[in-house]
Amino acid sequence: MTNTVSEVVVKARMPLRLRTGAEAVFSKLGITSSAAVRIFYAETIRFGQLPFLTEVPRTATARALSEAIEGTSVTRRFDRAETAFAEPTAKVKKNAERNRAGKKAGKRKTT
């Protein structure tokens, strides 16, 4: 008896870091890369689109995603959330103070 189901080989190029990261997740799930690709294809057919939410990202978002995937992004790690938010908050306050000072200076010049 012959197998009537024909199979094909699918090849994809990707950064090594992406592959090894995904394979670590697949291992935790107890599936192979081939099984994950088959699931992806099956769900794509089932939904008639990619099986997850997709939107066309803005240029800055697309660049950040590419950098993250390629491992070229520059990121900072913080020990606490408060530390992460302190720097942007300080910049916002400084800019607000500059704006207020500029408006006051502008009022003095016009009167």
N, C-alpha and C positions, 0 to 999 in steps of 0.2 A: 504494500500500500504506500503510495507516495503522498507527501505532504502537499496539500493544495494551497497552503498559505505561503506566499513568497515574501521574503524579507529583504530589506535593503540596508546598506550601511550609510549612516548619516555622519558627516564630519563637520566640525565647527572649529574655527580658530578663536582663541581667547587668551587673555593674559594668564600665566601660570597661577598667579595668586587667586584669580577668580575661580579657576578650576579646583584648586586644592581646598579653598574655602567652601565651595559648594559640595565637594565630595565629603568633607567633614560633616556637613549637615546631613547628607544622604546616609552616611554611615550611622549617625545617631538615629535616623528614622528607620534604619534596617533595609534600605533599598540601594540598588546600584545606580550608577550614572545612566546606564541604558534604560533602567526602569523609570527614572525621573524624566528622561526625555520622552519616553513613550507616554507617561502620564501627561506631560505638557502638551504633546500633540493631540492626545485623546480629548483633553479638556478644551483645547483650542477648537476642535471640531464640534464638541458638544455645545459650547457657548457661541460659536460662530465669530469669535474674536479672541484676542488674548485673554487668558483666564484670570486676569487681574486688572485692576483699574489702571488705565493709561491715559495720559494727556500729553500734548506737545509741550515740553518744558520751555521756559524762557531761556534765553541765551546763557545767562549767568548760571541758571540751574543745570542746564545741559553740560556746561563746562565743569561745574562742581561734581556732577555725577561721573563724568568721564575721568576726572582726576581721581576720584575715590576708587573707581574700578581699576584704574591703571596703577594706583598706589602712589601717585605723584602729588596728592593734595597736601597742603601744609595745615596741620591741625594742632590744636593745643589741648592738653588734658588738664583738668582741674580736679583738685581733691574734693571740693565742695561746690554745690550749686551757687552759694552766695559769692564765692570767689569768681565764678564764671560770669555772674551778672554784675559784679561790682565795676569792672572796667568799662563796659558799655554805658552803664548808668552814669559814671563819672564823666564820660565824654559828652553825654546828652546834657548833663547839668552845665558843663563848661560851655558848650555851644549855646545853651539857653542864656547863660550869663552874658556871653558875647553879644547875642542878639539884643538883649535888654539894654546893654551898655551902648550899642550902636544906635538904637532907637532914641535913647535919651540924648545922645550926642547930636543926632540928627534934629531933634526938637530944638535944641539950644541954638543950632545954626540958623534955623528957619525963623525964629522969633526975634 
